[in-house]
């Protein structure tokens, strides 16, 4: 797909506005000129190496370096969040990543087949759910048409009958840029140290040359969607599901829109407001409930259950788990966003983490949460 995209990104009331054009991808092409100009190429390979703007309003030129800091063999939760801050700027009151979003409410209604996979309580009976849609970047004012807004996020908090919660974090790309938390940190550091003025090849150039999966993650994103409700969301981490009979299966979540898959045309992208997605979802849910179909893609022998960067073949069996029905936007979404913490490790009996990345994410998210509440 080839089309021209133009969008504006304003980082704060006093921060600069970036206007750019992108070529065949919705990320800007590599090189120094595109970081501060409108002259993006329509032919060069594309990547997410756009200008990164801090929440305080300054370009992150001070973070640029000609060498990548040494990476320990085991990244701590704090180091992972620091690496995200290196890319997007240290946030004072927002998430380190997926900073821009909207919170809604609804219900999860399990299908009759859900209980055959797991004895988890929300696979037995309907439960209320808190839902958050979001854009990727750790920049709360990123335009919805900006390449940094992809992939989109869908996080869910299932409110279980015993008063506990079970959380699920997904995004709109069937894959992840790195197989482990340590490699994810290396990837983020490479991006964060490749700002304006860094000699070529930059740390990002070097990293992407040796990591084709990370390169594909940056270059293979979809155009801006018509709605948060017209995308499929993938739980790229694998879980072990245990049913009442003790049978175990490994699977990954897939959340499919009943409204179908719809993306903006080039002209619509040009005309779209920076925050069109939140306004669209408000209008959509006010007319009628938004519905998604929940499925689990089941693994077969040889599939990697501990590597979220590798998608399983589409020939793998899926089982229908039920339906997400979104009924309304919460009365004060901004306050709800600040209060919410989604933990991928918050799991009920009948579902267990199978991918070490789940624990890494579950440990890093509270660090970001604590920082935005200081």
HELIX and SHEET records of a PDB file:
HELIX    1   1 UNK A   33  UNK A   35  5                                   3    
HELIX    2   2 UNK A   60  UNK A   63  5                                   4    
HELIX    3   3 UNK A   77  UNK A   88  1                                  12    
HELIX    4   4 UNK A  114  UNK A  117  1                                   4    
HELIX    5   5 UNK A  121  UNK A  123  5                                   3    
HELIX    6   6 UNK A  147  UNK A  149  5                                   3    
HELIX    7   7 UNK A  181  UNK A  192  1                                  12    
HELIX    8   8 UNK A  203  UNK A  210  1                                   8    
HELIX    9   9 UNK A  212  UNK A  219  1                                   8    
HELIX   10  10 UNK A  228  UNK A  230  5                                   3    
HELIX   11  11 UNK A  266  UNK A  271  1                                   6    
HELIX   12  12 UNK A  276  UNK A  287  1                                  12    
HELIX   13  13 UNK A  333  UNK A  339  1                                   7    
HELIX   14  14 UNK A  356  UNK A  371  1                                  16    
SHEET    1   A 2 UNK A   5  UNK A  10  0                                        
SHEET    2   A 2 UNK A  17  UNK A  22 -1                                        
SHEET    1   B 8 UNK A 165  UNK A 171  0                                        
SHEET    2   B 8 UNK A 153  UNK A 159 -1                                        
SHEET    3   B 8 UNK A 127  UNK A 134 -1                                        
SHEET    4   B 8 UNK A 101  UNK A 110 -1                                        
SHEET    5   B 8 UNK A 318  UNK A 329 -1                                        
SHEET    6   B 8 UNK A 290  UNK A 298 -1                                        
SHEET    7   B 8 UNK A 248  UNK A 257 -1                                        
SHEET    8   B 8 UNK A 233  UNK A 234 -1                                        
SHEET    1   C 9 UNK A 165  UNK A 171  0                                        
SHEET    2   C 9 UNK A 153  UNK A 159 -1                                        
SHEET    3   C 9 UNK A 127  UNK A 134 -1                                        
SHEET    4   C 9 UNK A 101  UNK A 110 -1                                        
SHEET    5   C 9 UNK A 318  UNK A 329 -1                                        
SHEET    6   C 9 UNK A 290  UNK A 298 -1                                        
SHEET    7   C 9 UNK A 248  UNK A 257 -1                                        
SHEET    8   C 9 UNK A 239  UNK A 242 -1                                        
SHEET    9   C 9 UNK A 351  UNK A 353 -1                                        
END                                                                             
